[in-house]
Amino acid sequence: MSTPITSVSTSGISVQEILPHARIIGDRSEKSLAIESCCGHWEDVQKGDLYVAVVGSQSDGHDHAAAAIAKGATAVVTERLLAIDAPQIIVPDTRQAYGEICHRLAGTPSTRLTTIGISGSDGKTVTAHLVHSVLKADAREAGLVSSIEVNLGKNTQSVPNNRINPPLIAEQFSRMVRHQCDHAVVEIPSQALAKRAFSGFELDVAVLTNIRHDPDNFHGNGKNYRRAFLRIIDHLKDTGLAILNADDPKSHFLMEKLDTPMLTIGMRQDADIKAFVVERTVSDQVFMITAGGDSVPVRTDIIGDHHIYNCLAATAVGLSLGISLQTIAKGLESSGAIPGRMERVECGQRFGVWVDSASSPSQLANALRTMKQVTKGKVWCVCSTDPQQSSHQRRLLGEVAEKAAGATVITRTSAEPMVDYEPIHQVLDGFRNPESAQIIPNRFKAIEWVLSQARPGDAVLISGCGERPFALVGEHHWTIADRDVCQAWLYDNASMMAAKFDKPLGIYNIDDYRS
């Protein structure tokens, strides 16, 4: 993917200007090596590109440098001297250099925006949307990049891209500048930080929601996982501000080591911005936020302490940007429900149903803890296996589900007919009494079964997918998400549930509802 030049002269930019500490070998020109576009994948190279030999987990771009030159690359950014007949720019880390080059070619958009980056184990997506809502409440033109929405300004929507890379990031924020945004809010996953995907992008505010103990397969171990999150601090501008959760043990430890301005949030420990719950029901919650001598009540449709922490982080961002506490509260309340994040499904049934993206042990524990606080009956949990989970994560999921839920159904986040039972067995490894769990690999059937078992006053959590579709059905290839299955089954069975709770209910196929 080539990154076009924007807001720079047509004569290009000097490589020495972008990478002043690089060593350039084989440049025969009398003037500095100038570039107008770059590419990090040899198959996508176009004539005139600067090729960056990016080292990935599956491949090494250095192995394809000669092929990139044959396709028209004018020079190569490399970490070692290569046997090629072209100028070579030698740097310590090509991934770092790739980001710096892409953002410079895109006009360094982060210098023309007030940038807010949000990372952490839990709460990134919701916090990003809350911050965006607060900025809108203060009539600020803000772009948003999250895992469920991309808004590049002036209502320009784009589909979230799971493959985050420097050219994509540079292009997105360059478009925000062109659409006259003055602020940019971005969710930054730990994987992107580990891959240096945001190199060259600077932040005015860096939010670290929390650091949990459940790394996935990508990071391998807890040390790498924590180190990746801490890299968000490295992206701060000289005048940047860090926002940390004082109630989170790992973040609390970090507070003592950071030599940067910061604001702290919390509900239990001493913090700059605090909150306490006033009232919580199955449909909403009210809490007070206090900052200095000011306090304001906030009502949200999403319930749970974890959501209050998200609101506190958004409040800290708003205050750091000079927004009043009353305006911040208005923005928090106007954000409404966020798809797949403790999203309540209400179809007239006499028990609670929530859809949540929880796929890690800490996320599942937060969701189940919240449901137990507002539910007098039994808590039912649909626990899901996902390819990105490590075996350790799956075992912890089983431990959390057995302890926090009254009954658990184990299923998958995929609707593919071929079933690998090993991930399901890894979840069962976390159960002391594995026979208490129900195994239904078909996600449609798992959701239908648990809804058929719930009784008045119970609560059902469908976890793992959130807003993400898990199947395509019908000749028109409808995308099916957990919410769709819940609504279809609940509406189809509403009258029967009201009259016949003493009889077992049937299990249906989604095609029954679509027909």
Beta strands, then each sheet from edge to edge (+ up, - down):
strand 1: 13-14
strand 2: 23-25
strand 3: 34-35
strand 4: 38-39
strand 5: 50-52
strand 6: 75-78
strand 7: 88-90
strand 8: 114-119
strand 9: 142-145
strand 10: 150-151
strand 11: 157-158
strand 12: 183-187
strand 13: 203-208
strand 14: 236-245
strand 15: 262-266
strand 16: 273-280
strand 17: 285-291
strand 18: 294-300
strand 19: 343-344
strand 20: 352-356
strand 21: 379-385
strand 22: 407-412
strand 23: 438-439
strand 24: 459-463
strand 25: 471-473
strand 26: 478-480
sheet 1: 1+ 3-
sheet 2: 2+ 7- 6- 5- 4-
sheet 3: 11+ 10- 9+ 12+ 8+ 13+ 14+ 15+ 16+ 17- 18+
sheet 4: 19+ 20- 24- 21- 22- 23-
sheet 5: 25+ 26-
end
